[in-house]
Amino acid sequence: MVHYRQPIVSVLAHVDHGKTSLLDYIRNSTIAKKEAGGITQHIGASEISKESLLKMCSGYMKEIDFDGLLFLDTPGHEAFSYLREKGGSLADICILVIDITEGLKPQTIECIQILKNNKTPFCIAANKIDKITGWENHQGCSFTESFNKQEESVKKDFELKMYQLVGTLYEHGFNVDLFSRVTSFETTIALIPISARTGEGVIDLMSILVGLASKYLKENLKSEISTDRGEGVILEAKETIGIGKTIDVILYDGCISKKDTIIAGTKNGEPVVSKVKAILKEKIGPKKENAFCETVSAATGVKISAIGLDEDSVGFPVVFLKNDKKTDEEIAKMKSLFSEELKICPDEKGIIIKADTLGSIHALCGILKNKNIKIKSAEIGNAKKEDIALAEVAEDKYKVIVAYNTAIPNDIETLAKEKGIKIIRDKVIYHLIEQYELFAEELKKTEKSSFFKKTTLPFKIKFMPQCMFRKSHPFIGGFEVLGGTARTDVQLMDEQGNAVGKIDQIQANGKNIHKAEKEEKVAISSDYFNYEKNIREKDIFYPFLNNETIDLIKNKISAELDYLSEDEKKILAEIEKIKRKKLFES
């Protein structure tokens, strides 16, 4: 008989959009039914039983193939690391919670990017419908039932907010619609309006979640409940009173028993081997208590007591074996997996990434790649001298070490300052990316300003007819800027490539100015111009650029820097053509 394990559900959201409130409502509403085994609060996860789900969603379904749902309480970015050899992620399906009154926020966008990168199926819970002006609460009702009882003005306000949210999500590449209007869940993401505070719409959310898992995830959920092997991921390592050092594990395949051999990944790539001393689950009640177990099966969250496992294994895969003869084989697999996980196809030039776990590496690198930010190196652990050496030889915009959830030792920070290396650190990915983009933008502005000061850029001016005010000593005439920015102290050439002298002064409205922009009409004076000898009405002039300057400007264009406008690029091409013709004629 085929057994289907519980789908693992992760809930993602921007801060204060209601992730915790939603989990609390689901837990509390199930406990309130007072069902035996209705819900069990485990380490890092909450299990909702099949029976509890059937009662909650009785109006929508009569049978469920799997044993319930396992909600991750503390998913973090580790939940999306590719932790299995076949390439699956820890979360089978996700709920993206968005405050319908606020819309998308930076962390929401970050969550969307992570979901995209990992191709994780998800639905959207549009939370806080009870905050819509005039909304009348109907505790625990379905969305449709509650919506039909609202005033027309409230319904219109809801529709406006919902379609604003749908439109914004469409801009991020997602086809989203209200769950009741979805005709194909394969092409359209379901949006379920809810209130995590009153429970309105939560029945719909749970029903959609179960329905999606039943229809699209059944093959992934097939499990033979292997009794000789278990697989999971370590979420946390800490001291537990009366027990000592423990690890919190999400077991997603197989089972665990006391005295099993543990093989866990670590930051340095060398797996740790230990033994299961004790297995604990947490009881629901006024007092949280740990209950000892002999054996547990996937999918579940448990606390494991074992010697030698610490923070270095957090976020890494863990395997449990009953047959010690397979230990060496599993260690080799773990090393191979670790090696594969860190292959991020580094660029020849780019920034240095340091992060705390494999999941963090994948989440951060995935988002950076989506933003076309190049990565030269990505490693787990704190910054070290080798990272400084790597960053030191990079061009300025890549002299950066980005540290996510990792420390920067004092000596490394001092050395980085000495070498002019920028260190960016934070515990939130989008903050890191914001800081890097700000740094890169400021650097570009500085480089651009410096380039402008040292380099004459292409421009084009025309001597306007009947605008000769003085023939010579100095010549003064009226000119129109046809493109680019004309500046003082610039040597000019005519359309034949002949040098005609430089601009001494530019005047507009009787005032001296240093530059004139496109379409401006200004007076230009020069001791070098001589009317009818080297300058005539309707003549067009360009800056006299030497080959070195032209090459320098072209290098900036090829480096994809927006130093030149499209007008300036065309004028540069005209200058090159004039110089080639002049060279050929000579």
C-alpha positions as CSV (number, residue, x, y, z in Angstrom):
1,M,0.0,0.0,0.0
2,V,1.3,3.4,-1.0
3,H,1.9,5.8,1.9
4,Y,1.9,9.6,1.5
5,R,3.9,11.6,4.0
6,Q,2.7,14.9,5.3
7,P,3.5,17.9,2.9
8,I,5.9,20.3,4.5
9,V,4.4,23.9,4.4
10,S,6.5,27.0,4.8
11,V,4.9,30.4,5.5
12,L,6.8,33.5,4.1
13,A,6.1,37.1,4.6
14,H,7.4,40.6,5.1
15,V,7.8,41.7,8.8
16,D,4.4,42.4,10.4
17,H,2.3,41.1,7.5
18,G,0.9,38.3,9.7
19,K,2.9,35.1,9.3
20,T,3.0,34.4,13.0
21,S,-0.6,35.4,13.5
22,L,-1.7,33.0,10.8
23,L,0.3,30.1,12.3
24,D,-1.1,31.0,15.7
25,Y,-4.7,31.0,14.4
26,I,-4.3,27.7,12.7
27,R,-2.8,26.2,15.8
28,N,-5.3,27.7,18.2
29,S,-8.4,27.0,16.1
30,T,-7.3,23.3,15.9
31,I,-6.6,23.0,19.6
32,A,-10.0,24.6,20.3
33,K,-11.7,21.6,18.8
34,K,-10.1,19.5,21.5
35,E,-9.3,16.6,19.3
36,A,-6.9,13.9,20.4
37,G,-3.9,14.3,18.2
38,G,-5.5,17.3,16.4
39,I,-2.3,19.3,16.5
40,T,1.1,18.7,17.9
41,Q,3.7,21.4,18.5
42,H,7.1,20.0,17.6
43,I,10.5,21.5,17.5
44,G,10.5,24.0,14.7
45,A,7.2,22.7,13.3
46,S,3.5,22.4,13.9
47,E,1.6,19.2,12.8
48,I,-2.1,19.3,11.9
49,S,-3.6,15.9,11.7
50,K,-5.7,14.5,8.8
51,E,-8.7,14.3,11.1
52,S,-8.4,17.9,12.1
53,L,-8.0,19.0,8.5
54,L,-11.1,17.1,7.4
55,K,-13.2,18.7,10.1
56,M,-11.9,22.2,9.3
57,C,-12.5,21.7,5.5
58,S,-15.6,19.5,5.7
59,G,-17.5,21.7,3.3
60,Y,-14.8,21.2,0.6
61,M,-13.5,17.7,0.9
62,K,-14.3,14.3,2.3
63,E,-11.0,12.5,2.1
64,I,-7.3,13.4,2.2
65,D,-4.5,11.0,1.0
66,F,-1.8,12.1,3.4
67,D,-1.6,12.2,7.2
68,G,-1.9,15.9,7.7
69,L,0.2,19.0,7.2
70,L,3.6,20.0,8.7
71,F,4.0,23.8,9.1
72,L,7.5,25.1,9.5
73,D,7.6,27.6,12.3
74,T,11.1,28.9,11.7
75,P,11.8,28.3,8.0
76,G,14.5,30.9,7.4
77,H,16.4,30.7,4.0
78,E,17.7,27.3,4.9
79,A,14.3,25.9,4.0
80,F,15.0,26.6,0.4
81,S,18.4,25.1,0.1
82,Y,18.7,22.2,-2.2
83,L,19.2,19.7,0.6
84,R,18.4,16.4,-1.2
85,E,20.4,14.7,-3.9
86,K,17.5,14.8,-6.3
87,G,17.3,18.5,-6.0
88,G,14.1,19.0,-4.0
89,S,13.8,21.8,-1.3
90,L,12.8,21.3,2.2
91,A,9.4,23.0,1.8
92,D,7.0,21.1,-0.5
93,I,4.6,24.1,-0.8
94,C,4.5,27.6,0.5
95,I,2.1,30.3,1.7
96,L,3.2,33.8,0.8
97,V,1.4,36.2,3.3
98,I,0.9,39.7,2.0
99,D,-0.9,42.6,3.9
100,I,-3.6,43.6,1.4
101,T,-3.6,47.1,2.8
102,E,0.1,47.6,2.2
103,G,0.9,45.4,-0.8
104,L,4.4,44.2,-1.7
105,K,7.3,45.2,0.6
106,P,11.1,44.5,0.2
107,Q,11.0,41.3,2.1
108,T,7.9,40.1,0.1
109,I,9.9,40.7,-3.1
110,E,12.8,38.8,-1.6
111,C,10.5,35.9,-0.8
112,I,9.1,35.9,-4.4
113,Q,12.6,35.8,-5.8
114,I,13.5,32.8,-3.5
115,L,10.3,31.0,-4.6
116,K,11.2,31.7,-8.2
117,N,14.7,30.4,-7.8
118,N,13.6,27.2,-6.2
119,K,10.5,26.7,-8.3
120,T,8.5,26.0,-5.1
121,P,4.7,25.9,-5.6
122,F,2.8,28.4,-3.5
123,C,-0.4,30.3,-3.0
124,I,-1.0,33.8,-1.7
125,A,-2.8,34.7,1.6
126,A,-3.9,38.3,1.2
127,N,-4.1,39.1,4.9
128,K,-5.8,41.8,7.0
129,I,-9.1,42.1,5.1
130,D,-10.5,43.1,8.5
131,K,-8.5,46.3,8.3
132,I,-10.4,47.4,5.2
133,T,-12.5,50.4,6.2
134,G,-16.0,49.3,7.1
135,W,-15.3,45.6,7.0
136,E,-17.6,43.6,9.4
137,N,-15.9,40.7,11.0
138,H,-17.5,37.2,10.8
139,Q,-15.3,35.0,13.0
140,G,-14.0,31.8,11.2
141,C,-16.3,32.2,8.2
142,S,-15.2,31.4,4.6
143,F,-14.1,34.4,2.6
144,T,-17.1,34.2,0.2
145,E,-19.6,34.0,3.1
146,S,-18.0,37.0,4.9
147,F,-17.6,39.0,1.7
148,N,-21.3,38.6,0.7
149,K,-22.3,40.1,4.0
150,Q,-20.3,43.3,3.5
151,E,-21.6,46.7,2.3
152,E,-21.2,47.5,-1.4
153,S,-18.7,50.3,-0.7
154,V,-16.6,47.8,1.3
155,K,-16.7,45.3,-1.5
156,K,-15.6,47.9,-4.0
157,D,-12.7,49.0,-1.7
158,F,-11.7,45.3,-1.4
159,E,-11.8,44.8,-5.2
160,L,-9.6,47.8,-5.7
161,K,-7.0,46.7,-3.2
162,M,-7.0,43.1,-4.5
163,Y,-6.5,44.1,-8.2
164,Q,-3.7,46.6,-7.2
165,L,-2.0,43.6,-5.5
166,V,-2.7,41.3,-8.5
167,G,-1.3,44.0,-10.9
168,T,1.9,44.4,-8.8
169,L,2.4,40.6,-8.7
170,Y,2.0,40.5,-12.5
171,E,4.8,43.0,-12.8
172,H,7.0,40.4,-11.0
173,G,6.1,37.7,-13.5
174,F,3.2,36.0,-11.7
175,N,-0.3,35.3,-13.1
176,V,-2.5,35.7,-10.0
177,D,-6.3,35.7,-9.4
178,L,-8.9,35.3,-6.7
179,F,-9.0,31.6,-5.8
180,S,-12.7,31.3,-6.6
181,R,-12.0,32.6,-10.2
182,V,-9.0,30.3,-10.9
183,T,-9.8,27.9,-13.7
184,S,-6.3,26.3,-13.9
185,F,-4.1,26.1,-10.9
186,E,-1.2,25.1,-13.2
187,T,-1.1,28.5,-14.9
188,T,-2.6,30.8,-12.2
189,I,-1.6,31.3,-8.6
190,A,-4.5,31.4,-6.2
191,L,-5.0,34.4,-4.0
192,I,-7.0,33.8,-0.9
193,P,-8.2,36.8,1.1
194,I,-7.9,36.1,4.9
195,S,-7.8,37.7,8.3
196,A,-5.4,35.9,10.6
197,R,-7.0,37.8,13.5
198,T,-10.6,36.7,12.9
199,G,-10.0,33.6,10.9
200,E,-12.0,34.7,7.9
201,G,-10.9,32.9,4.8
202,V,-8.5,30.5,6.7
203,I,-10.8,27.6,5.8
204,D,-10.4,28.5,2.1
205,L,-6.7,28.8,2.5
206,M,-6.3,25.4,4.1
207,S,-8.6,23.8,1.5
208,I,-6.7,25.3,-1.4
209,L,-3.4,24.1,0.3
210,V,-4.7,20.6,0.7
211,G,-6.2,20.5,-2.8
212,L,-2.9,21.7,-4.4
213,A,-0.9,19.2,-2.4
214,S,-3.3,16.3,-3.3
215,K,-3.4,17.2,-7.0
216,Y,0.2,18.3,-7.8
217,L,2.5,16.9,-5.1
218,K,1.4,13.3,-4.6
219,E,4.4,11.8,-6.5
220,N,6.8,13.9,-4.3
221,L,5.0,12.8,-1.2
222,K,5.2,9.0,-1.8
223,S,7.0,7.4,1.1
224,E,7.9,3.8,2.0
225,I,8.7,4.9,5.5
226,S,12.2,3.4,5.4
227,T,13.0,1.9,8.8
228,D,16.7,1.7,8.3
229,R,17.4,5.3,7.2
230,G,16.1,8.9,7.8
231,E,16.9,12.2,6.2
232,G,16.4,15.7,7.5
233,V,17.8,19.2,8.0
234,I,19.2,20.8,11.2
235,L,17.4,24.0,12.0
236,E,19.1,24.9,15.3
237,A,21.7,23.7,17.9
238,K,21.4,24.8,21.5
239,E,21.6,23.8,25.2
240,T,18.4,22.2,26.6
241,I,18.0,22.3,30.3
242,G,18.5,18.9,31.9
243,I,19.6,17.3,28.6
244,G,22.6,19.3,27.4
245,K,23.5,20.0,23.8
246,T,20.7,19.2,21.3
247,I,19.8,19.8,17.7
248,D,16.4,20.7,16.3
249,V,15.7,18.6,13.1
250,I,13.0,18.6,10.5
251,L,12.8,14.9,9.4
252,Y,11.4,14.9,5.8
253,D,12.0,11.2,4.9
254,G,12.3,7.8,6.7
255,C,12.5,7.5,10.4
256,I,14.8,7.9,13.5
257,S,15.4,5.6,16.4
258,K,17.5,5.8,19.6
259,K,21.1,4.7,19.0
260,D,21.0,5.5,15.2
261,T,24.2,6.7,13.7
262,I,24.0,10.4,12.7
263,I,25.9,11.9,9.8
264,A,25.6,15.7,9.6
265,G,27.0,18.3,7.2
266,T,29.2,21.1,8.6
267,K,30.5,24.4,7.4
268,N,34.0,23.1,6.6
269,G,32.6,20.3,4.4
270,E,33.7,17.5,6.7
271,P,30.6,15.5,8.0
272,V,30.3,14.9,11.7
273,V,29.5,11.3,12.9
274,S,27.6,10.8,16.2
275,K,24.9,8.7,17.9
276,V,21.3,9.5,18.8
277,K,21.2,9.5,22.6
278,A,17.6,10.7,22.9
279,I,14.7,11.9,20.7
280,L,12.3,14.5,22.1
281,K,9.0,16.1,21.0
282,E,7.3,19.0,22.6
283,K,3.9,18.6,24.3
284,I,1.1,21.1,23.9
285,G,-0.2,22.6,27.1
286,P,0.1,25.4,29.7
287,K,3.7,24.2,30.2
288,K,5.9,23.2,27.3
289,E,7.4,19.8,28.1
290,N,9.6,17.5,26.2
291,A,8.4,14.0,25.7
292,F,10.9,11.2,25.1
293,C,10.3,9.0,22.0
294,E,11.9,5.7,20.9
295,T,11.1,6.2,17.2
296,V,9.6,9.0,15.0
297,S,8.7,9.0,11.3
298,A,8.7,11.7,8.6
299,A,7.5,14.3,8.2
300,T,8.0,15.8,11.6
301,G,10.1,18.2,13.8
302,V,12.1,16.7,16.7
303,K,14.8,17.5,19.1
304,I,17.8,15.2,19.1
305,S,20.4,14.7,21.8
306,A,23.8,13.8,20.4
307,I,27.5,14.4,21.2
308,G,29.6,16.5,18.8
309,L,26.9,18.4,16.9
310,D,26.8,22.2,17.3
311,E,26.2,25.4,15.4
312,D,28.5,24.4,12.6
313,S,25.8,22.0,11.4
314,V,22.8,24.4,11.4
315,G,21.2,24.6,8.0
316,F,22.9,21.4,6.8
317,P,21.5,18.0,5.8
318,V,21.6,15.1,8.3
319,V,21.2,11.4,7.7
320,F,20.3,8.7,10.3
321,L,21.4,5.1,9.8
322,K,20.7,1.8,11.6
323,N,23.3,-0.1,9.7
324,D,26.8,1.2,10.5
325,K,28.3,-0.6,7.5
326,K,26.8,2.1,5.3
327,T,28.4,5.0,7.2
328,D,31.4,5.5,4.9
329,E,29.1,5.4,1.8
330,E,26.9,8.1,3.4
331,I,29.9,10.3,4.4
332,A,31.1,10.2,0.8
333,K,27.6,11.2,-0.4
334,M,27.5,14.0,2.1
335,K,30.9,15.4,0.9
336,S,29.8,15.2,-2.7
337,L,26.5,16.9,-1.9
338,F,28.4,19.7,-0.1
339,S,30.7,20.1,-3.0
340,E,27.9,20.4,-5.5
341,E,25.9,22.8,-3.3
342,L,28.7,25.4,-3.4
343,K,29.1,25.3,-7.2
344,I,27.5,28.7,-8.0
345,C,29.3,29.2,-11.4
346,P,31.5,32.1,-10.1
347,D,32.3,35.0,-12.5
348,E,35.9,36.0,-13.3
349,K,35.2,39.3,-11.6
350,G,32.6,40.0,-8.9
351,I,32.0,40.5,-5.2
352,I,32.9,38.1,-2.3
353,I,30.0,36.4,-0.5
354,K,30.2,35.0,3.1
355,A,27.2,33.3,4.7
356,D,26.2,31.1,7.6
357,T,24.6,28.1,5.8
358,L,24.1,26.4,2.4
359,G,20.6,27.7,2.3
360,S,21.8,31.3,2.9
361,I,24.4,30.9,0.1
362,H,21.8,29.8,-2.4
363,A,19.2,32.4,-1.4
364,L,21.6,35.3,-1.5
365,C,23.4,34.2,-4.6
366,G,20.2,33.5,-6.4
367,I,18.8,37.0,-5.7
368,L,22.2,38.7,-6.6
369,K,22.3,36.8,-9.9
370,N,18.8,37.9,-10.7
371,K,19.9,41.5,-10.2
372,N,22.9,40.9,-12.5
373,I,25.4,41.4,-9.6
374,K,28.5,39.3,-10.4
375,I,29.8,36.9,-7.7
376,K,33.5,35.9,-7.7
377,S,33.4,33.7,-4.6
378,A,30.7,32.4,-2.2
379,E,31.7,30.5,0.9
380,I,30.2,29.5,4.3
381,G,31.9,31.0,7.4
382,N,33.5,34.2,8.6
383,A,35.6,36.5,6.4
384,K,39.3,35.7,6.4
385,K,42.6,37.0,4.9
386,E,42.2,35.0,1.7
387,D,39.0,36.9,1.1
388,I,40.8,40.2,1.5
389,A,43.5,39.1,-1.0
390,L,40.8,38.1,-3.5
391,A,38.9,41.4,-3.1
392,E,42.1,43.6,-3.1
393,V,42.9,42.9,-6.7
394,A,39.4,43.5,-8.0
395,E,38.2,46.7,-9.7
396,D,36.6,49.2,-7.3
397,K,33.0,48.2,-7.6
398,Y,33.9,44.6,-6.8
399,K,36.2,45.4,-3.8
400,V,33.3,44.2,-1.6
401,I,32.8,41.5,0.9
402,V,29.1,40.8,1.6
403,A,28.6,39.0,5.0
404,Y,25.1,37.5,5.7
405,N,24.7,36.2,9.2
406,T,28.4,35.9,9.7
407,A,31.0,37.8,11.8
408,I,33.8,40.0,10.6
409,P,36.8,39.5,12.9
410,N,38.4,42.8,14.1
411,D,41.7,42.1,12.4
412,I,40.0,41.4,9.1
413,E,37.9,44.6,9.4
414,T,41.0,46.6,10.0
415,L,42.8,45.0,7.1
416,A,39.8,45.7,4.8
417,K,39.9,49.4,5.6
418,E,43.6,49.5,4.9
419,K,43.1,47.9,1.5
420,G,40.1,50.0,0.6
421,I,37.7,47.1,0.7
422,K,34.0,47.7,1.4
423,I,32.4,45.3,4.0
424,I,28.6,45.0,3.9
425,R,26.9,42.9,6.6
426,D,23.3,42.4,7.7
427,K,20.9,39.6,8.8
428,V,18.4,40.5,6.1
429,I,19.2,39.8,2.5
430,Y,17.3,42.7,0.9
431,H,19.2,45.1,3.3
432,L,22.5,43.7,2.0
433,I,21.5,44.2,-1.6
434,E,20.2,47.7,-0.9
435,Q,23.5,48.6,0.7
436,Y,25.5,47.2,-2.2
437,E,23.4,48.9,-4.8
438,L,23.7,52.2,-3.0
439,F,27.5,51.7,-2.7
440,A,27.8,50.9,-6.4
441,E,25.6,53.9,-7.4
442,E,27.7,56.3,-5.3
443,L,30.9,54.8,-6.7
444,K,29.6,55.2,-10.2
445,K,28.7,58.9,-9.5
446,T,32.2,59.6,-8.2
447,E,33.9,57.8,-11.1
448,K,31.7,59.6,-13.6
449,S,32.4,63.0,-12.0
450,S,36.1,62.3,-12.0
451,F,35.9,61.2,-15.7
452,F,34.1,64.3,-16.7
453,K,36.7,66.5,-15.1
454,K,39.6,64.8,-16.8
455,T,38.0,64.0,-20.2
456,T,36.5,66.1,-23.0
457,L,33.2,64.5,-24.1
458,P,31.7,64.7,-27.6
459,F,29.5,67.7,-28.4
460,K,28.5,69.6,-31.5
461,I,27.8,73.3,-32.0
462,K,26.7,75.4,-35.0
463,F,27.6,79.0,-35.8
464,M,24.1,80.6,-36.3
465,P,23.6,82.9,-39.3
466,Q,23.6,86.6,-38.7
467,C,25.0,86.1,-35.2
468,M,28.5,87.4,-35.7
469,F,29.0,90.1,-33.0
470,R,32.8,90.6,-33.4
471,K,35.2,89.3,-36.1
472,S,38.4,88.8,-34.0
473,H,40.5,89.7,-31.0
474,P,38.4,88.1,-29.6
475,F,35.9,86.7,-32.0
476,I,32.3,86.7,-30.5
477,G,29.4,84.9,-32.2
478,G,26.1,83.2,-31.5
479,F,26.1,79.4,-31.4
480,E,23.5,76.6,-31.0
481,V,24.4,73.4,-29.2
482,L,23.2,70.6,-31.5
483,G,24.2,67.8,-29.1
484,G,26.2,67.0,-26.0
485,T,27.5,69.6,-23.6
486,A,29.7,72.4,-24.9
487,R,32.4,73.5,-22.4
488,T,35.0,76.3,-22.1
489,D,38.7,75.6,-22.7
490,V,38.0,72.9,-25.3
491,Q,40.0,72.8,-28.5
492,L,37.6,72.6,-31.6
493,M,37.8,71.2,-35.1
494,D,35.6,71.8,-38.2
495,E,33.8,69.3,-40.3
496,Q,37.0,68.7,-42.3
497,G,39.0,67.8,-39.2
498,N,41.0,71.1,-39.1
499,A,41.9,72.6,-35.8
500,V,40.3,76.1,-35.4
501,G,41.1,77.1,-31.9
502,K,39.5,76.8,-28.5
503,I,36.5,78.2,-26.7
504,D,37.5,80.9,-24.2
505,Q,34.2,81.9,-22.8
506,I,30.5,81.0,-23.0
507,Q,27.8,83.6,-22.2
508,A,24.0,83.2,-21.7
509,N,21.8,86.1,-20.7
510,G,24.8,88.3,-20.2
511,K,26.4,85.9,-17.7
512,N,29.5,83.8,-18.1
513,I,28.9,80.1,-17.8
514,H,31.2,77.1,-18.0
515,K,29.0,74.8,-20.1
516,A,25.9,74.8,-22.4
517,E,23.5,71.9,-23.0
518,K,21.8,70.7,-26.1
519,E,19.4,73.2,-27.8
520,E,20.8,76.1,-25.8
521,K,21.7,79.2,-27.8
522,V,24.7,81.0,-26.4
523,A,27.5,83.6,-27.2
524,I,31.0,82.1,-27.6
525,S,34.2,84.1,-27.6
526,S,37.6,83.0,-28.7
527,D,41.0,84.7,-29.5
528,Y,41.7,81.9,-32.0
529,F,38.6,82.3,-34.2
530,N,38.8,84.6,-37.2
531,Y,35.6,85.4,-39.2
532,E,35.7,84.1,-42.8
533,K,39.3,82.8,-42.4
534,N,38.6,79.8,-40.1
535,I,35.0,80.3,-39.2
536,R,31.9,81.0,-41.2
537,E,28.1,81.2,-40.6
538,K,26.4,77.8,-40.5
539,D,29.7,76.0,-39.8
540,I,29.6,73.1,-37.4
541,F,32.3,72.3,-34.9
542,Y,33.3,69.4,-32.7
543,P,35.8,69.0,-29.9
544,F,39.3,68.0,-31.3
545,L,39.7,64.6,-29.6
546,N,42.9,62.7,-29.9
547,N,42.9,58.9,-30.4
548,E,43.8,58.2,-26.8
549,T,40.7,60.2,-25.6
550,I,38.4,58.5,-28.1
551,D,39.6,55.0,-26.9
552,L,39.1,56.0,-23.3
553,I,35.5,57.1,-24.0
554,K,34.8,54.0,-26.0
555,N,36.1,51.8,-23.2
556,K,33.6,53.4,-20.9
557,I,30.8,52.6,-23.4
558,S,31.9,49.0,-23.8
559,A,32.0,48.6,-20.0
560,E,28.2,49.3,-20.1
561,L,28.6,52.5,-18.2
562,D,26.0,55.2,-19.0
563,Y,28.6,57.9,-19.2
564,L,27.5,59.0,-22.7
565,S,24.0,59.9,-23.9
566,E,22.8,58.4,-27.2
567,D,23.4,61.9,-28.8
568,E,27.0,61.9,-27.5
569,K,27.6,58.4,-28.9
570,K,26.4,59.5,-32.4
571,I,28.6,62.6,-32.2
572,L,31.6,60.5,-31.2
573,A,31.0,58.3,-34.3
574,E,30.9,61.5,-36.5
575,I,34.2,62.7,-35.0
576,E,35.8,59.3,-35.7
577,K,34.5,59.4,-39.3
578,I,36.0,62.9,-39.8
579,K,39.3,61.9,-38.3
580,R,39.5,58.8,-40.6
581,K,38.7,60.9,-43.6
582,K,41.3,63.5,-42.7
583,L,44.0,60.7,-42.1
584,F,43.1,59.1,-45.5
585,E,43.4,62.5,-47.4
586,S,46.7,63.3,-45.8
